[in-house]
Amino acid sequence: MQNQNTQLYIVPTPIGNLEDITLRALRMLKEVDTILAEDTRKASILLNHYQIQKPLLSYHNFNEHQIKDKVIKRMLAGEVFALVSDAGTPAISDPGFLLVRFCLESGLEVECLPGATAFVPALVKSGLPTDKFVFEGFLPHKKGKQTRLQVLANEERTIVLYESPYRLLKTLEQLIEYCGADRKCSISRELSKIYEETFNGTLQEAFAYFSQKGVKGEFVLVLAGKDL
């Protein structure tokens, strides 16, 4: 049953395998009035799979400023929304942060359900220390990237990064430059999907491996912290 005071539910969705969704998440998607989706076409695949029929409204990085007032107004009038991203937990390197802030500033209740997030399984299976780590998400594409790499090179905690297939090799080259070729890393791709793969080794070994194999899928890069 919904919390009667909640107007927005943050609902994690599977990062690959459609079975990786909680019973509670499915129930909330059935009970809310409207579902805000980063990509309505991708959300429809999940909803159709579980035979959920709810109105969908597009909500993503490029329109959130334009539609947030309309969405907040509907919530203040009593409508209950769920927010989903393409995969995983909304607002973790995905749209959602601003909507949560707007809701709280408007006195609206927000509830976040537990669920799938890509960096957690990648970190756990990396074999690198998990007691202390820093999540960096996606590095800047151009401006500020070198400055950020300089900071991370001296970070003592395990570092977790997201990277696209188009920038993985370039990022590995830069990490080798700033952190050294022998820094340990673990790179996971296509987590929970049929072609799931994890590579463990040094940055230099990872660069050689993916240069030869090719780069496909979305990646989570787990980097060992700097040794004292």
LINURBEL-V268802 format. One line per field, one symbol per residue. phi: phi as a letter, one per 20 degrees, with the letter a starting at -180 (. if undefined). A space follows every 50 residues. Layout:
BEGIN
phi: ???
END
This chain:
BEGIN
phi: .fffeedcdedfcgeafffeceffffffffefebdecgcffffffffffd lddbfdcfbbgecfffdfffffffffeofddddcdfanegnelbgqgfff fffffemeeccdefrfbfffffffefnegdfbbcedmefgfcfnffffff fffdfeefddcdbeffcgffffgffffednfeffbccdclgmdfdgbcdd regffffffffefnccnedddddfffff
END
